[in-house]
Amino acid sequence: RRVADVRGAGACGAVLAVRAKADRAVDAFRTMRSEHVSSVAVVDDDTGALVDVLSVKDVRALAKDDALFFHRFFQPVGELLHHMANDPKHMRPRRIVTVRSDDTFEHVLSTLVAKGVHRVYVVDDNKKPTKVLSLRDVLAELISTWSSNEGGAAGAAT
C-alpha cells in the first residue's frame, strides 16, 4: 500500500499550518488548543513549503527564557523557532520528517521508528504539506489491514 491509500484521521484532515513570518507563536498555540492537536506545520509565507514544526512541547522551551517568555510568545513563529534552534539552552532538535504520497506504508512505518518521531508530513514536489500521518494513523492502518486480512481469511475458510 502507498501513503496515498492511508485513510486515518490525520490523513483525511487538512494539514494545520501557520506562516513563519505572518503568524505569531501565541496564535499557533491557540490553533493547537482549539483544534485539539499537539503540533502545527510551519510553512514559508511565500511558497507554502514546509520549513518547521511547532509543538506544544515548545512551550516548555519558551519557559526557560523567564523574563523573555512573553516577548517570545508574541514573536512570529519563524523568529521563535530560529531563536530556539540557535540558543544552546533550548537544545531543540529539528525533526521535520517528510514522506511522499507514492512512498509505501512500510517506508512510513520504518521512518517513524528510525527517526523516533510521532508524525510525518506528506509533501508534494514543492515541499508543500498535503497531509500528516501520525503514529495513531499508522496503528489504525495496521489494525484495519490486519482485520481485513482476518475477515478475508475467515470468510474464505467457511
C-alpha atoms as one frame of an Amber mdcrd trajectory, in Angstrom:
protein
   0.000   0.000   0.000   1.015   3.584  -0.633   0.737   6.678   1.557  -1.982
   7.956  -0.753  -4.107   4.936   0.284  -3.903   5.526   4.045  -7.231   6.756
   5.388  -6.505   7.506   9.051  -7.964  10.513  10.861  -4.883  12.667  10.311
  -4.608  11.539   6.712  -8.142  12.627   5.892  -7.890  16.052   7.512  -6.183
  19.120   6.180  -2.730  19.936   7.489  -2.938  22.643  10.120  -0.297  25.169
   9.166   0.901  28.567  10.272   3.051  31.005   8.334   6.598  31.511   9.576
   6.631  35.319   9.300   2.999  36.419   9.449   1.690  34.286  12.322   2.626
  34.766  15.964   3.554  31.884  18.252   0.603  32.641  20.526  -1.771  32.236
  17.571  -0.168  28.933  16.611  -0.598  27.609  20.168  -4.182  28.888  20.177
  -4.820  26.943  16.963  -3.393  23.775  18.520  -5.662  24.193  21.514  -8.824
  24.896  19.540  -8.172  22.075  17.057  -7.085  19.575  19.756  -3.737  18.820
  18.114  -0.225  18.732  19.526   1.574  20.429  16.634   1.192  22.558  13.522
   3.219  22.728  10.345   5.191  25.940   9.838   5.282  26.978   6.203   7.141
  29.578   4.193   4.915  32.627   3.775   5.616  32.904   0.051   5.902  29.331
  -1.199   3.863  27.354   1.330   6.767  24.904   1.656   7.195  23.124   4.980
  10.028  24.741   6.931   9.457  23.566  10.501   7.009  22.178  13.034   5.817
  23.881  16.205   4.733  21.583  19.038   3.086  22.045  22.419   6.385  20.775
  23.843   7.947  24.015  22.649   6.101  25.868  25.424   8.493  24.215  27.885
  11.427  25.619  25.942   9.797  29.054  25.997   9.508  28.889  29.775  13.304
  28.600  30.038  13.582  32.196  28.873  11.994  33.510  32.083  11.862  37.277
  31.553  11.619  36.894  27.767   8.760  34.371  27.899   6.016  36.792  26.884
   8.203  38.527  24.320   8.958  35.199  22.625   5.347  34.059  22.951   4.242
  37.014  20.818   7.018  36.748  18.204   6.363  35.472  14.708   6.605  31.671
  14.706   9.676  31.669  12.458  11.587  34.050  14.750  10.745  31.973  17.796
  11.871  28.741  16.143  15.053  30.371  14.843  15.867  31.574  18.358  15.179
  28.147  19.845  17.281  26.374  17.230  20.258  28.666  17.827  20.154  29.034
  21.607  22.147  26.250  23.309  19.957  26.225  26.418  16.981  25.068  24.352
  18.736  22.202  22.598  15.680  21.775  20.379  16.384  19.256  17.627  14.794
  19.928  14.280  12.819  16.870  13.385  10.888  17.692  10.264  10.311  14.310
   8.750   8.654  14.069   5.371   7.451  11.367   3.031   5.761  11.443  -0.357
   2.342  10.161  -1.334   3.889   7.450  -3.521   6.015   6.084  -0.636   4.965
   2.733   0.746   3.213   2.317   4.056   6.151   0.184   5.187   8.502   3.088
   4.434   6.401   5.406   6.615   6.407   2.923   9.474  10.169   2.370   9.295
  10.743   6.134   9.053   8.673   6.789  12.180  10.658   4.168  14.068  14.103
   5.125  12.723  13.639   8.862  13.310  11.878   8.458  16.662   9.057  10.832
  15.752   5.305  10.780  16.295   4.307  12.104  12.897   5.470  12.517   9.327
   4.331  15.116   6.837   3.410  14.113   3.310   4.774  16.755   0.941   4.366
  17.391  -2.761   7.096  18.202  -5.299   7.256  21.788  -3.996   7.650  20.626
  -0.359   4.116  21.813   0.462   2.499  19.643   3.136  -0.563  17.810   1.853
  -1.344  15.661   4.896   0.132  14.485   8.143   0.352  10.880   9.265   0.637
  10.266  12.980   1.613   7.140  14.810  -2.109   6.790  15.585  -2.860   6.716
  11.843  -0.226   4.046  11.332  -1.685   1.899  14.119  -5.199   2.333  12.714
  -3.940   1.288   9.276  -2.212  -1.788  10.713  -5.355  -2.830  12.572  -7.556
  -2.175   9.543  -5.265  -4.147   7.229  -4.990  -6.988   9.718  -8.778  -7.035
  10.272  -9.406  -7.093   6.527  -6.977  -9.970   6.071  -8.504 -11.854   9.008
 -12.025 -11.310   7.646 -10.933 -12.419   4.203  -9.181 -15.488   5.561 -12.121
 -16.381   7.830 -14.596 -15.810   5.032 -12.587 -17.999   2.650 -12.362 -20.805
   5.205 -16.121 -21.038   5.759
